[in-house]
Amino acid sequence: MLAGSEDFDYLGSTNALGDAFAAVRQSQPDIVLVDHSHGLKAVFEFITDTRSAVAKCQPVLWVHDLAEVDCFRALRCGARGILKKTLPVASLIDCLRTVARGDVWIEGAPDAASEGSDKRSSPRLTPREKQIVQQICEGRKNKEIAQALSITAGTVKVHLMHIFEKTGVKDRFELAMQGRKFLDSETAGPSQTAGPSKMGPQSEAVAEVPLKYTHRQGE
């Protein structure tokens, strides 16, 4: 599938999550595509472990279908893309390239660029609002955001209301999808404007993270 895409290198595949985790720690790819047929609990733990072991590795969840609540759970665990198996190869490539740029990709999620709204393309967010958008992109709840930023949950809600008004998004799920674009529009740096990185090894040191799940195919 990736034969015609020069910006990606295919490193291999495996049927077992334990083997996949070991391979990720060894080769440190930029992106890993995870089949949800292993079971959501095991997959979510795998994604969490992967993000802890190789911070720059961006997991993409490959699914038949997924409820919105589970999509948000996947984002909280560290998934950066959710891709349906029924989509064509072109959508797979688009998803991988979007994730490689540091954005989130979910089929059917609103695209800020296609809306043509000045409000969406260049919202003027305060430093605190940017911090909250970043926390939302990482899938955190209001209480977790409040604790991380040393503010109250009520203050987080007020900031979110202002963010929704400025950006035009309707809820926190859409904000999680579009948030990085809002941040990049004001503070784009070299790592944010670069093209898709190849799925090759990184130089970052690999942390030894204990595997929290045990799974066999078919369970």
VENZINOR-V851919 format. One line per field, one symbol per residue. phi: phi as a letter, one per 40 degrees, with the letter a starting at -180 (. if undefined). A space follows every 50 residues. Layout:
phi=???
This chain:
phi=.cdcbccbbcbiaacbcccccccccccfccbbcbcccchccccccccccc cccbdccbcbcbbcaacdccccccccchcbabbcccccddcdcccccccc cgccbbcgccbdcccgcccccaccccdcccccccccccgccdcccdccbf bccccccccccccdcccgccaccccccbdccccccbbcbdccbccdcccb cbccccccbcccbbabdgc
